[in-house]
Amino acid sequence: MKVKTGPPTDTLTTRHILVLWCAVSALLLAVNSVAIAKFKFPDPDDVLRLLQVRDWIAGQSWFDVTQYRINPPEGAPMHWSRIVDIPIAAVILIFKPFFGQSVSEIIALTAIPLLTLLVIMFVMARITNKLFDKETAIFSCLIIAITVPVVHQIRPMRIDHHGWQMALAMMAFAAAFDERQKYSGWITGSALALWLNISMEGLPIAAAFMALYAVRWVLDSAQRQRLVHAMAALATASAILYLGTTNSWATMINYCDAMSPVHLAIFAFGAFAIGAWAKLNPVSKIWLCAGFAAISATAAVIIFSVAPQCTAGAFADLDPLVREMWYDRVLEGKPIWDQSLVYAIQILVLPSLALFAIVSMRRRTVSPLSGIQTLTAVFLLVCAFALSLMVERSSAISSLFSIPFVAYFIHSLLVKARTIKSLPKKMGVMMGILLLMVPGQVVRAGRNLLGESEIENHVRVALKCELSDNLNVLDRLPRSTFMTPMDTGPSILLASKHRIVASGHHRNDIAMRDVIRTFTGSPQQAHNIITTRKIRYVAYCPGLYEPLNYAHLAPNGFMAQLTHGNIPTWLVPVTIDGMGGLKIWQVSE
């Protein structure tokens, strides 16, 4: 099989990428203009991220990410990295002297997701141009704009850490195709270290990259330095980032949901052991594989002996009730068989199409991919795809890894379609290509023709509860602690001076348990918890998933009683002009 070699004749420039980015950004701004104008966030995590940035700007320690208006007076410990706060805070501080706090925040909420989009598009275009050609690179950037799992994480107002995770994943992915071993290893290891400092969700993908480099070493001993430098970079950058973002090193606390000393120890051991193994450079592939197995086994011994709690996952110590009623019901963390048909299609189609495209390329007389490029693409794509089947929110990474190859495949189909003379046939082919690019939307459109589902009806009702628009009027009430569903709480914190019991963040699981027990227990049990915690107001938004879930699971519980209008005598309705759909009661003495 012949392999295409040599640089593309028509090269991609930075100007091309910027033009594409401006076009996609304009589209995203138009689609999300209402959300931007009304200060509406896609997710409670985005709200809490802005609150964390506000607290930091207001003087809270760089090392302290506790949310003190949650679970007062102790506060709610968070596991989020300050690294993500830096660009958001920078934009706010730059523009605040000219436009004030509110406008500066809107600029940051809009600019930061689009900045991550620029990084992703730049890396995507460069690696696609390297593997294929300029036209395919341009097409890959356009596919980003219609890939739902990706766009969901980089649209305006989406400032949580997922966008940066995707950008760093693409950096590591592109580095894996670079021929310069030292450069490739250090870019890979550094990008993965930064990803892991932001979120430990990247650990399986980090392991996949190191496994790939080990396989490449086994196939060709001249490739061993790639793994050596990748492990050295991972260990070094992780240690620097850890020391620069946390002060828990003094007490050697091992958390399972964030970078901890046990992880640093494993990375350091791995870097030392791999470096030593490369010096020995055993000729026998059996001995080489045996050495890798021994290194992996030793790393497992370290974590089992130092932090055995982490072997069962980051949520192993979660309160059982919180796990059952909250964690096990978060759809983005569930496998594909628990997702709706629309989401399942979005998870499956793009990686499957990419793998089909890669196989088709290798069957050609002249392949655009070399053997090592094919191995790299398939290995990383299969690992990311497998992870997305188990955890839905990982589908953005597998989608990104798929796009260069899907772009090449669809671009090839478009080229062939131009040669079709029959207009009906050409239209049919073009329609088929469109269906390949937006499979989830096609399924959703077909389902909508059958009528509005019960869930969609609830969403429509919930939209009447304009949290971001109206919650500032809560400041007319004396500063107090609210008992609210966990997903509503962050919006109350954002728009007012009040406090809440819990949000959907697992290190505060005891308070989360109290919220769940309050709304699913009897009115008397709810009153006991509310009295113990000195709660002054109870509030919820009709139609949102969480209160509906409480009412469904406990049909005689406190939330179900509130939903049906059976208000206990110890609650007094509170009416505020402009409050919208939020229902509030004051707890009587």
Summary of the structure (lengths in Angstrom):
residues: 589
radius of gyration: 25.9
end to end distance: 82.7
largest distance: 82.9
contacts: 1957
relative contact order: 0.09
helix: 69%
strand: 4%
